[in-house]
Amino acid sequence: MLNLIDRIFGLKANGTTVKREFMAGLIGFFTVVYIIAVNALILSEAGMPLEAAIVATIAASVFGCLIMGFWGNVPILLVPGMGINALFSYTMVQSMGLSWQEALAVVFVSGVIFMFIAFTPFSKMLSAAVPQSLKEAITVGLGLFLMLIGLEKGGIVEKGASSILALGSLGDPQVLATILTFLVAIVLFIRNVPGNFLITIVVGTVIASFFGLIDFNQSESASFGVSEAFQAFGALSFGNFWSMTFWIAVFSLTMVIVFENIGLVHGQVSFINRPDRFSRAFQANSVSAMTSGIFGTSPTVAAVESAAGMAAGGRTGLTTVIAGLLFLVAAFFIPVIKLIPDSAIAPILIIIGSLMLQNIRNLELKDLSESFPALFIVAMIPFTYSIADGIAIGFILYPILKIAIGKWREVSPTLYVIAGLFLMNFVFHVVA
């Protein structure tokens, strides 16, 4: 059995073991499992039944992780993306007037276009067109974004007046629990204790219980009728297919999922020193995004939190398969999983974000035409709370600066087109 697993995933060739991959999958799962509840709640804002949204989120995550594990063979978790789910509910449905069934059709069509790009030379063309400075900046920006999410989850920073971030109260039990858990996490991590993140989650949960942050008496049930549970499956509607609104939505969503995932996948395969797996991982990503519309959810993306499993030692698709199977099991244990507090997860996100931030040393800071667009990406991803918008601003600024100093030939024709498309996307959002 072990020999078969090794042949499928190449464990020895990648210097890993079944035990290490299992632990990495477990860690990755626990850092991203919050998506089940959060994504379902956001989709319900589009009018989708909450029960159906929960099942769709789990189903898309299971399928995405399995196809990434077996086809991509990298430890990248595919789950419905934060930000994209907001685009689905608040922009496509509430602002543009599509029904949630029509928005699912938009997801499907965008996924088909994504697949065309991923399975043709266009994927390599697009990847080659992106300068190394921007690729590195995306990784750094994602790291800073991950740190911000961790700090917010732990209550260490919070939104105050006018949405300005402020330091949380040190007397807040959640903040104290997060700080204590972080101290445990960073010591275990620096000492390279096996399973350090999993230990952190367990210890962090115990610490949170001492501060009264966990309600063990909560009895929310994840059980519901079969008809309600699968109401979103295959519910996509093409009734508005020929309208301008439908195709503006397709264009906007395609731009986001293609270029966000180029950045995410490139950063993650580079993080584990397996850049040769980019094409396969990107292809798996595209198939998963397309099927998301069929399952009944917004598109899956390469989760930023995948870095937690990688930092725990995950190097192959076995990590992702383990996480995918745990998502399947999670359908029966949603109330139990919800007991894990934010204060137990936040320190892990902060540490992983810190690791990704180290890529800033690879930026060429002396050349301002390279560094300014890169630094804008780094800053705008967390400041706008949107990976897609942060990437777009950097991509638009890069050719503008190159033209300004007479180095327009250094920009590939493909990047000019990409920048123009991102600019059009902003215009469409203003018009819509």
VOPAGU-2260 file (C-alpha; in pm, 1 decimal, decimal comma):
REM VOPAGU-2260
SITE   aa  ch    i         X         Y         Z
SITE  MET   A    0       0,0       0,0       0,0
SITE  LEU   A    1     277,6     240,9      95,0
SITE  ASN   A    2     462,7     158,0    -226,2
SITE  LEU   A    3     151,0     237,5    -429,4
SITE  ILE   A    4     108,6     572,7    -252,7
SITE  ASP   A    5     476,5     649,0    -313,1
SITE  ARG   A    6     441,8     571,1    -684,4
SITE  ILE   A    7     133,1     790,4    -719,3
SITE  PHE   A    8     264,7    1092,7    -531,2
SITE  GLY   A    9     642,8    1045,9    -544,1
SITE  LEU   A   10     694,4    1081,4    -170,3
SITE  LYS   A   11    1057,8     967,3    -160,4
SITE  ALA   A   12    1149,1    1177,7    -461,1
SITE  ASN   A   13    1016,1    1482,2    -280,3
SITE  GLY   A   14    1177,1    1398,4      53,3
SITE  THR   A   15     857,2    1339,5     247,8
SITE  THR   A   16     661,3    1058,9     417,3
SITE  VAL   A   17     299,0     950,0     453,8
SITE  LYS   A   18     299,1    1063,7     817,4
SITE  ARG   A   19     431,0    1408,0     729,9
SITE  GLU   A   20     183,1    1449,2     444,4
SITE  PHE   A   21    -102,7    1339,1     668,9
SITE  MET   A   22      -7,5    1592,1     936,4
SITE  ALA   A   23      29,5    1863,4     672,5
SITE  GLY   A   24    -314,2    1779,5     531,7
SITE  LEU   A   25    -462,3    1793,1     880,0
SITE  ILE   A   26    -304,3    2131,3     948,9
SITE  GLY   A   27    -406,3    2271,8     611,0
SITE  PHE   A   28    -762,4    2154,1     664,4
SITE  PHE   A   29    -797,6    2313,1    1007,6
SITE  THR   A   30    -659,4    2646,8     886,0
SITE  VAL   A   31    -909,3    2669,8     600,3
SITE  VAL   A   32   -1214,6    2480,3     730,8
SITE  TYR   A   33   -1371,6    2810,2     838,5
SITE  ILE   A   34   -1458,7    2856,1     471,1
SITE  ILE   A   35   -1752,3    2615,4     507,4
SITE  ALA   A   36   -1946,8    2849,3     733,8
SITE  VAL   A   37   -1815,6    3181,7     597,9
SITE  ASN   A   38   -1864,9    3103,9     228,4
SITE  ALA   A   39   -2212,0    2963,9     288,6
SITE  LEU   A   40   -2317,2    3278,4     474,1
SITE  ILE   A   41   -2190,5    3503,8     192,9
SITE  LEU   A   42   -2363,4    3292,6     -73,8
SITE  SER   A   43   -2686,0    3309,5     126,0
SITE  GLU   A   44   -2668,4    3689,5      80,0
SITE  ALA   A   45   -2733,8    3619,5    -289,8
SITE  GLY   A   46   -3056,9    3440,9    -195,6
SITE  MET   A   47   -2917,8    3088,9    -203,9
SITE  PRO   A   48   -3055,6    2862,9      73,9
SITE  LEU   A   49   -2797,2    2839,0     352,0
SITE  GLU   A   50   -2818,2    2459,9     369,8
SITE  ALA   A   51   -2756,2    2429,4      -2,8
SITE  ALA   A   52   -2465,4    2673,2      19,2
SITE  ILE   A   53   -2302,1    2465,0     293,8
SITE  VAL   A   54   -2326,5    2143,9      91,1
SITE  ALA   A   55   -2206,0    2319,1    -226,9
SITE  THR   A   56   -1904,3    2461,7     -43,0
SITE  ILE   A   57   -1808,3    2121,4      96,0
SITE  ALA   A   58   -1864,2    1941,5    -236,3
SITE  ALA   A   59   -1657,8    2193,3    -435,6
SITE  SER   A   60   -1378,2    2180,0    -176,7
SITE  VAL   A   61   -1368,3    1799,3    -177,2
SITE  PHE   A   62   -1359,4    1779,7    -557,3
SITE  GLY   A   63   -1108,2    2063,2    -587,5
SITE  CYS   A   64    -866,8    1911,9    -337,1
SITE  LEU   A   65    -890,8    1564,2    -492,0
SITE  ILE   A   66    -827,0    1681,8    -848,1
SITE  MET   A   67    -539,6    1902,5    -730,3
SITE  GLY   A   68    -396,1    1613,6    -531,1
SITE  PHE   A   69    -408,9    1351,5    -806,2
SITE  TRP   A   70    -358,1    1571,4   -1113,8
SITE  GLY   A   71    -149,6    1860,8    -983,4
SITE  ASN   A   72      30,9    1655,2    -715,5
SITE  VAL   A   73     109,5    1960,6    -504,3
SITE  PRO   A   74     -12,6    2055,3    -153,7
SITE  ILE   A   75    -240,5    2334,8    -274,1
SITE  LEU   A   76    -591,1    2337,6    -127,9
SITE  LEU   A   77    -873,6    2445,1    -358,0
SITE  VAL   A   78   -1169,8    2601,5    -179,6
SITE  PRO   A   79   -1420,8    2875,9    -267,4
SITE  GLY   A   80   -1224,4    3199,9    -260,9
SITE  MET   A   81   -1283,2    3484,9     -20,9
SITE  GLY   A   82   -1339,4    3803,9    -215,1
SITE  ILE   A   83   -1462,8    3612,0    -517,6
SITE  ASN   A   84   -1763,1    3495,4    -316,2
SITE  ALA   A   85   -1830,4    3861,7    -235,8
SITE  LEU   A   86   -1804,5    3942,5    -607,9
SITE  PHE   A   87   -2061,7    3665,5    -667,9
SITE  SER   A   88   -2316,7    3779,6    -408,8
SITE  TYR   A   89   -2278,0    4154,5    -378,7
SITE  THR   A   90   -2170,7    4253,7    -731,1
SITE  MET   A   91   -2309,6    3996,8    -973,6
SITE  VAL   A   92   -2638,1    3936,7    -790,4
SITE  GLN   A   93   -2717,5    4240,0    -575,4
SITE  SER   A   94   -2561,5    4511,8    -795,4
SITE  MET   A   95   -2585,6    4370,7   -1149,1
SITE  GLY   A   96   -2926,4    4211,0   -1098,2
SITE  LEU   A   97   -2849,9    3849,8   -1190,6
SITE  SER   A   98   -3026,9    3573,5   -1000,4
SITE  TRP   A   99   -2801,4    3339,1    -804,2
SITE  GLN   A  100   -2882,1    3066,7   -1057,4
SITE  GLU   A  101   -2766,3    3294,4   -1341,6
SITE  ALA   A  102   -2456,0    3385,4   -1140,8
SITE  LEU   A  103   -2375,1    3012,4   -1120,2
SITE  ALA   A  104   -2395,5    3001,0   -1500,8
SITE  VAL   A  105   -2145,3    3289,0   -1508,1
SITE  VAL   A  106   -1915,8    3081,6   -1285,1
SITE  PHE   A  107   -1944,2    2786,7   -1522,8
SITE  VAL   A  108   -1875,0    2989,6   -1839,8
SITE  SER   A  109   -1582,0    3168,4   -1673,0
SITE  GLY   A  110   -1448,8    2828,6   -1567,6
SITE  VAL   A  111   -1468,2    2699,4   -1924,4
SITE  ILE   A  112   -1265,8    3000,0   -2044,4
SITE  PHE   A  113   -1022,1    2941,5   -1756,9
SITE  MET   A  114    -983,4    2578,7   -1867,5
SITE  PHE   A  115    -915,7    2683,8   -2227,2
SITE  ILE   A  116    -635,9    2908,0   -2104,6
SITE  ALA   A  117    -494,6    2649,6   -1863,3
SITE  PHE   A  118    -484,5    2359,7   -2112,3
SITE  THR   A  119    -335,4    2558,1   -2401,3
SITE  PRO   A  120      -8,4    2748,5   -2448,5
SITE  PHE   A  121    -190,7    3058,8   -2324,3
SITE  SER   A  122    -111,5    2961,3   -1963,9
SITE  LYS   A  123     264,5    2958,8   -2024,7
SITE  MET   A  124     233,1    3273,7   -2233,4
SITE  LEU   A  125      52,7    3456,5   -1954,0
SITE  SER   A  126     292,3    3328,2   -1687,8
SITE  ALA   A  127     596,7    3426,1   -1896,6
SITE  ALA   A  128     451,8    3771,1   -1959,2
SITE  VAL   A  129     442,3    3853,2   -1587,8
SITE  PRO   A  130     777,1    4002,2   -1473,1
SITE  GLN   A  131     956,8    3825,7   -1189,1
SITE  SER   A  132     928,5    4135,2    -970,1
SITE  LEU   A  133     548,4    4122,4    -989,9
SITE  LYS   A  134     543,2    3748,5    -919,7
SITE  GLU   A  135     755,9    3796,5    -609,5
SITE  ALA   A  136     538,6    4090,8    -505,5
SITE  ILE   A  137     225,8    3876,1    -523,9
SITE  THR   A  138     381,4    3624,2    -284,0
SITE  VAL   A  139     485,0    3902,8     -44,4
SITE  GLY   A  140     144,3    4070,9     -71,2
SITE  LEU   A  141     -30,7    3742,8       4,2
SITE  GLY   A  142     193,2    3697,6     306,9
SITE  LEU   A  143     106,1    4043,0     437,6
SITE  PHE   A  144    -261,7    3972,3     367,7
SITE  LEU   A  145    -238,7    3645,2     559,1
SITE  MET   A  146     -78,5    3823,9     854,5
SITE  LEU   A  147    -357,5    4084,0     849,5
SITE  ILE   A  148    -623,6    3811,7     848,1
SITE  GLY   A  149    -448,9    3641,8    1140,2
SITE  LEU   A  150    -420,6    3963,5    1339,3
SITE  GLU   A  151    -788,3    4040,2    1278,9
SITE  LYS   A  152    -900,7    3686,7    1362,6
SITE  GLY   A  153    -709,2    3708,9    1690,0
SITE  GLY   A  154    -854,4    4049,1    1775,1
SITE  ILE   A  155    -506,0    4201,8    1793,0
SITE  VAL   A  156    -610,3    4459,0    1534,5
SITE  GLU   A  157    -968,5    4558,6    1466,4
SITE  LYS   A  158   -1163,0    4800,1    1251,6
SITE  GLY   A  159   -1242,9    5118,3    1435,9
SITE  ALA   A  160   -1404,7    5440,1    1321,1
SITE  SER   A  161   -1420,0    5480,9     942,9
SITE  SER   A  162   -1290,7    5122,9     908,3
SITE  ILE   A  163    -943,9    5232,6    1024,1
SITE  LEU   A  164    -746,9    4948,0    1181,9
SITE  ALA   A  165    -666,1    4994,5    1548,2
SITE  LEU   A  166    -494,1    4792,5    1816,7
SITE  GLY   A  167    -731,2    4565,7    2002,6
SITE  SER   A  168    -775,0    4591,2    2378,6
SITE  LEU   A  169    -510,7    4395,9    2567,9
SITE  GLY   A  170    -775,4    4326,3    2828,4
SITE  ASP   A  171    -989,7    4141,7    2576,5
SITE  PRO   A  172    -992,3    3766,2    2653,4
SITE  GLN   A  173    -965,5    3683,7    2282,4
SITE  VAL   A  174    -654,6    3900,1    2246,1
SITE  LEU   A  175    -493,3    3742,4    2552,5
SITE  ALA   A  176    -576,0    3392,3    2428,3
SITE  THR   A  177    -430,6    3475,7    2085,4
SITE  ILE   A  178    -109,5    3617,2    2234,5
SITE  LEU   A  179     -56,8    3314,3    2459,7
SITE  THR   A  180    -129,1    3077,4    2171,7
SITE  PHE   A  181     107,3    3270,9    1944,9
SITE  LEU   A  182     388,4    3234,7    2200,0
SITE  VAL   A  183     327,7    2860,2    2206,5
SITE  ALA   A  184     310,3    2846,4    1826,1
SITE  ILE   A  185     626,8    3045,3    1757,3
SITE  VAL   A  186     832,9    2848,8    2011,8
SITE  LEU   A  187     715,0    2515,0    1870,4
SITE  PHE   A  188     775,6    2633,7    1513,9
SITE  ILE   A  189    1124,9    2771,0    1573,8
SITE  ARG   A  190    1220,9    2452,4    1758,8
SITE  ASN   A  191    1081,6    2257,4    1461,2
SITE  VAL   A  192     867,1    2034,0    1680,7
SITE  PRO   A  193     688,1    1769,9    1466,6
SITE  GLY   A  194     320,1    1854,3    1421,8
SITE  ASN   A  195     375,4    2198,3    1574,3
SITE  PHE   A  196      74,8    2361,6    1406,5
SITE  LEU   A  197    -160,8    2080,8    1507,4
SITE  ILE   A  198     -33,6    2105,0    1864,9
SITE  THR   A  199     -90,1    2479,1    1844,3
SITE  ILE   A  200    -453,8    2429,6    1743,5
SITE  VAL   A  201    -516,4    2186,4    2030,5
SITE  VAL   A  202    -336,2    2399,7    2289,5
SITE  GLY   A  203    -496,7    2715,8    2153,0
SITE  THR   A  204    -842,5    2562,5    2186,7
SITE  VAL   A  205    -770,2    2464,7    2548,7
SITE  ILE   A  206    -639,8    2816,1    2625,2
SITE  ALA   A  207    -951,1    2969,1    2467,2
SITE  SER   A  208   -1172,4    2746,6    2683,3
SITE  PHE   A  209   -1002,6    2880,1    2998,1
SITE  PHE   A  210   -1089,9    3233,1    2886,7
SITE  GLY   A  211   -1451,4    3132,9    2829,3
SITE  LEU   A  212   -1430,8    3180,7    2451,7
SITE  ILE   A  213   -1586,0    2845,3    2365,2
SITE  ASP   A  214   -1948,1    2755,1    2419,1
SITE  PHE   A  215   -1944,8    2378,3    2459,2
SITE  ASN   A  216   -2322,6    2375,4    2495,8
SITE  GLN   A  217   -2386,9    2502,9    2145,7
SITE  SER   A  218   -2597,0    2247,0    1968,7
SITE  GLU   A  219   -2633,7    2376,7    1614,9
SITE  SER   A  220   -2712,4    2083,4    1393,3
SITE  ALA   A  221   -2577,0    2037,1    1043,3
SITE  SER   A  222   -2858,9    1800,1     951,8
SITE  PHE   A  223   -3125,0    1908,0     704,3
SITE  GLY   A  224   -3344,7    1765,1     435,9
SITE  VAL   A  225   -3194,3    1616,7     120,7
SITE  SER   A  226   -3402,0    1838,1    -109,6
SITE  GLU   A  227   -3280,2    2155,2      64,1
SITE  ALA   A  228   -2921,3    2033,4      83,4
SITE  PHE   A  229   -2883,0    1980,1    -290,7
SITE  GLN   A  230   -3099,2    2267,2    -410,2
SITE  ALA   A  231   -2798,8    2453,1    -556,7
SITE  PHE   A  232   -2649,3    2150,3    -734,0
SITE  GLY   A  233   -2693,8    2188,1   -1110,8
SITE  ALA   A  234   -2917,1    2493,3   -1057,0
SITE  LEU   A  235   -2729,3    2719,2   -1299,8
SITE  SER   A  236   -2952,8    2912,3   -1537,8
SITE  PHE   A  237   -2858,9    3043,6   -1884,4
SITE  GLY   A  238   -3177,7    3247,5   -1920,5
SITE  ASN   A  239   -2979,1    3573,1   -1930,4
SITE  PHE   A  240   -2700,1    3430,8   -2149,2
SITE  TRP   A  241   -2730,7    3681,9   -2434,8
SITE  SER   A  242   -2747,6    3993,0   -2218,3
SITE  MET   A  243   -2460,9    4242,1   -2185,4
SITE  THR   A  244   -2486,7    4212,3   -1806,4
SITE  PHE   A  245   -2414,8    3839,2   -1821,1
SITE  TRP   A  246   -2101,8    3884,8   -2032,0
SITE  ILE   A  247   -1969,7    4177,2   -1827,7
SITE  ALA   A  248   -1999,8    3947,3   -1526,7
SITE  VAL   A  249   -1821,0    3668,6   -1717,1
SITE  PHE   A  250   -1540,8    3904,2   -1818,1
SITE  SER   A  251   -1493,4    4039,4   -1466,0
SITE  LEU   A  252   -1497,7    3697,4   -1301,2
SITE  THR   A  253   -1263,2    3544,3   -1559,9
SITE  MET   A  254   -1009,6    3822,8   -1510,8
SITE  VAL   A  255   -1015,8    3769,3   -1136,6
SITE  ILE   A  256    -992,0    3389,2   -1124,0
SITE  VAL   A  257    -728,6    3357,2   -1397,9
SITE  PHE   A  258    -481,3    3617,8   -1276,6
SITE  GLU   A  259    -541,9    3568,9    -906,4
SITE  ASN   A  260    -470,8    3198,9    -945,9
SITE  ILE   A  261    -165,1    3259,3   -1164,2
SITE  GLY   A  262     -25,1    3459,6    -874,7
SITE  LEU   A  263    -138,7    3218,7    -605,2
SITE  VAL   A  264     -24,4    2898,9    -776,3
SITE  HIS   A  265     308,8    3046,6    -883,9
SITE  GLY   A  266     376,8    3170,7    -531,1
SITE  GLN   A  267     283,6    2839,0    -373,6
SITE  VAL   A  268     477,7    2606,1    -605,1
SITE  SER   A  269     776,2    2837,6    -561,6
SITE  PHE   A  270     731,0    2822,9    -184,1
SITE  ILE   A  271     796,6    2445,3    -193,3
SITE  ASN   A  272    1058,5    2471,0    -470,4
SITE  ARG   A  273     847,2    2281,1    -723,8
SITE  PRO   A  274     793,6    2538,1   -1003,7
SITE  ASP   A  275     779,5    2252,4   -1257,3
SITE  ARG   A  276     432,1    2164,3   -1124,5
SITE  PHE   A  277     281,1    2501,6   -1217,1
SITE  SER   A  278     109,8    2387,1   -1539,0
SITE  ARG   A  279     -54,1    2079,6   -1385,4
SITE  ALA   A  280    -161,3    2269,0   -1074,6
SITE  PHE   A  281    -303,9    2551,4   -1285,4
SITE  GLN   A  282    -497,7    2301,1   -1496,0
SITE  ALA   A  283    -644,0    2132,5   -1188,0
SITE  ASN   A  284    -733,6    2477,0   -1062,9
SITE  SER   A  285    -926,8    2557,2   -1379,6
SITE  VAL   A  286   -1127,7    2232,7   -1379,6
SITE  SER   A  287   -1222,8    2287,3   -1017,3
SITE  ALA   A  288   -1331,9    2646,5   -1087,7
SITE  MET   A  289   -1552,6    2531,4   -1375,2
SITE  THR   A  290   -1723,1    2257,1   -1172,6
SITE  SER   A  291   -1790,1    2502,5    -889,0
SITE  GLY   A  292   -2077,4    2640,8   -1095,5
SITE  ILE   A  293   -2222,6    2290,7   -1122,5
SITE  PHE   A  294   -2183,0    2219,6    -750,6
SITE  GLY   A  295   -2354,9    2550,0    -674,5
SITE  THR   A  296   -2091,9    2786,1    -537,4
SITE  SER   A  297   -1858,7    3068,9    -634,5
SITE  PRO   A  298   -1529,2    2954,1    -791,6
SITE  THR   A  299   -1262,9    2770,0    -598,2
SITE  VAL   A  300    -914,4    2919,1    -581,7
SITE  ALA   A  301    -573,9    2810,5    -454,4
SITE  ALA   A  302    -621,9    2893,7     -86,9
SITE  VAL   A  303    -363,6    3125,0      67,6
SITE  GLU   A  304    -384,0    2904,8     378,6
SITE  SER   A  305    -229,7    2618,2     177,8
SITE  ALA   A  306     101,8    2759,2     296,4
SITE  ALA   A  307      21,1    2627,9     645,5
SITE  GLY   A  308      30,1    2269,0     519,7
SITE  MET   A  309     344,9    2340,5     320,8
SITE  ALA   A  310     516,7    2487,2     624,6
SITE  ALA   A  311     415,6    2173,8     815,9
SITE  GLY   A  312     608,9    1962,5     563,7
SITE  GLY   A  313     355,8    1896,9     288,3
SITE  ARG   A  314     525,2    1856,9     -49,4
SITE  THR   A  315     292,1    1643,0    -263,4
SITE  GLY   A  316     -69,8    1600,2    -358,9
SITE  LEU   A  317    -120,1    1350,5     -74,9
SITE  THR   A  318    -146,6    1649,9     159,3
SITE  THR   A  319    -428,9    1787,6     -54,1
SITE  VAL   A  320    -608,4    1452,9     -82,4
SITE  ILE   A  321    -604,7    1415,9     297,8
SITE  ALA   A  322    -751,3    1765,2     335,0
SITE  GLY   A  323   -1014,9    1689,4      71,0
SITE  LEU   A  324   -1125,6    1372,3     250,9
SITE  LEU   A  325   -1142,9    1565,5     577,2
SITE  PHE   A  326   -1375,6    1815,6     408,5
SITE  LEU   A  327   -1599,3    1520,4     322,5
SITE  VAL   A  328   -1595,6    1401,5     682,6
SITE  ALA   A  329   -1655,2    1758,8     796,6
SITE  ALA   A  330   -2008,5    1740,9     662,1
SITE  PHE   A  331   -2093,2    1528,5     965,8
SITE  PHE   A  332   -1900,3    1734,0    1221,6
SITE  ILE   A  333   -1961,4    2098,4    1138,4
SITE  PRO   A  334   -2072,9    2184,4    1497,6
SITE  VAL   A  335   -1755,3    2025,5    1639,4
SITE  ILE   A  336   -1525,2    2202,7    1393,7
SITE  LYS   A  337   -1692,4    2531,6    1478,7
SITE  LEU   A  338   -1565,9    2489,0    1836,8
SITE  ILE   A  339   -1210,8    2567,5    1719,3
SITE  PRO   A  340   -1174,7    2939,3    1801,1
SITE  ASP   A  341   -1016,5    3208,7    1588,8
SITE  SER   A  342    -753,6    3259,1    1860,1
SITE  ALA   A  343    -620,8    2906,7    1788,0
SITE  ILE   A  344    -596,9    2961,6    1411,8
SITE  ALA   A  345    -476,7    3323,6    1404,1
SITE  PRO   A  346    -117,6    3256,9    1523,7
SITE  ILE   A  347     -65,5    3001,4    1247,0
SITE  LEU   A  348    -177,0    3248,6     980,8
SITE  ILE   A  349      54,7    3514,6    1126,6
SITE  ILE   A  350     354,8    3281,6    1118,8
SITE  ILE   A  351     287,6    3161,9     764,3
SITE  GLY   A  352     237,9    3519,0     647,2
SITE  SER   A  353     573,2    3609,6     803,0
SITE  LEU   A  354     743,5    3329,8     610,1
SITE  MET   A  355     596,7    3449,9     280,0
SITE  LEU   A  356     702,7    3808,6     356,9
SITE  GLN   A  357    1065,6    3700,0     344,2
SITE  ASN   A  358    1041,3    3695,2     -36,4
SITE  ILE   A  359    1068,3    4073,7     -27,9
SITE  ARG   A  360    1446,0    4025,4     -32,7
SITE  ASN   A  361    1410,7    3907,1    -393,8
SITE  LEU   A  362    1268,9    4239,8    -513,7
SITE  GLU   A  363    1491,2    4468,4    -719,2
SITE  LEU   A  364    1437,8    4787,4    -519,8
SITE  LYS   A  365    1696,8    5003,8    -698,1
SITE  ASP   A  366    1501,7    5009,0   -1026,0
SITE  LEU   A  367    1195,5    5218,2    -941,1
SITE  SER   A  368    1010,3    5107,7   -1255,4
SITE  GLU   A  369    1028,5    4753,0   -1113,6
SITE  SER   A  370     995,3    4825,5    -742,1
SITE  PHE   A  371     704,8    5074,1    -743,9
SITE  PRO   A  372     452,8    4841,3    -916,7
SITE  ALA   A  373     575,2    4554,4    -697,6
SITE  LEU   A  374     540,8    4754,4    -376,2
SITE  PHE   A  375     194,4    4871,7    -482,4
SITE  ILE   A  376      89,1    4507,4    -514,3
SITE  VAL   A  377     237,0    4431,7    -171,8
SITE  ALA   A  378      48,5    4722,4     -15,2
SITE  MET   A  379    -278,6    4710,5    -206,9
SITE  ILE   A  380    -358,3    4341,0    -158,4
SITE  PRO   A  381    -406,0    4380,9     218,8
SITE  PHE   A  382    -518,1    4746,3     211,8
SITE  THR   A  383    -798,5    4683,6     -38,8
SITE  TYR   A  384    -869,5    4342,4     116,3
SITE  SER   A  385    -873,6    4211,9    -241,2
SITE  ILE   A  386    -607,0    3995,0    -399,9
SITE  ALA   A  387    -747,5    4064,0    -745,7
SITE  ASP   A  388    -753,6    4444,5    -708,4
SITE  GLY   A  389    -404,6    4451,2    -562,2
SITE  ILE   A  390    -266,3    4248,8    -852,4
SITE  ALA   A  391    -456,3    4461,6   -1105,8
SITE  ILE   A  392    -313,3    4790,6    -978,9
SITE  GLY   A  393      43,6    4661,4   -1002,5
SITE  PHE   A  394     -12,8    4518,2   -1349,8
SITE  ILE   A  395    -155,2    4848,8   -1476,3
SITE  LEU   A  396     120,1    5059,9   -1319,8
SITE  TYR   A  397     409,8    4845,9   -1451,9
SITE  PRO   A  398     376,9    4925,9   -1825,8
SITE  ILE   A  399     291,0    5290,1   -1751,9
SITE  LEU   A  400     621,0    5340,6   -1568,7
SITE  LYS   A  401     819,7    5152,0   -1831,6
SITE  ILE   A  402     673,4    5376,3   -2102,5
SITE  ALA   A  403     747,1    5684,6   -1891,6
SITE  ILE   A  404    1122,0    5609,7   -1880,3
SITE  GLY   A  405    1146,2    5493,2   -2241,2
SITE  LYS   A  406    1176,9    5122,7   -2162,6
SITE  TRP   A  407     848,8    5020,5   -2322,6
SITE  ARG   A  408    1023,2    4743,1   -2515,5
SITE  GLU   A  409    1089,2    4562,1   -2186,4
SITE  VAL   A  410     715,6    4503,1   -2154,0
SITE  SER   A  411     580,4    4208,8   -2351,1
SITE  PRO   A  412     279,6    4265,1   -2580,4
SITE  THR   A  413      89,9    4015,7   -2365,6
SITE  LEU   A  414     140,2    4226,3   -2053,5
SITE  TYR   A  415      11,1    4535,2   -2236,2
SITE  VAL   A  416    -303,5    4340,3   -2318,8
SITE  ILE   A  417    -335,1    4214,8   -1959,5
SITE  ALA   A  418    -296,8    4568,4   -1822,3
SITE  GLY   A  419    -557,9    4694,9   -2068,0
SITE  LEU   A  420    -800,2    4421,1   -1966,3
SITE  PHE   A  421    -753,7    4496,6   -1598,2
SITE  LEU   A  422    -819,8    4864,0   -1671,0
SITE  MET   A  423   -1134,4    4771,8   -1865,0
SITE  ASN   A  424   -1244,4    4557,2   -1573,8
SITE  PHE   A  425   -1224,0    4856,8   -1340,8
SITE  VAL   A  426   -1426,2    5061,7   -1589,5
SITE  PHE   A  427   -1692,0    4790,5   -1616,3
SITE  HIS   A  428   -1724,1    4781,7   -1237,1
SITE  VAL   A  429   -1780,4    5157,3   -1229,6
SITE  VAL   A  430   -2042,1    5135,3   -1506,8
SITE  ALA   A  431   -2214,2    4834,7   -1349,5
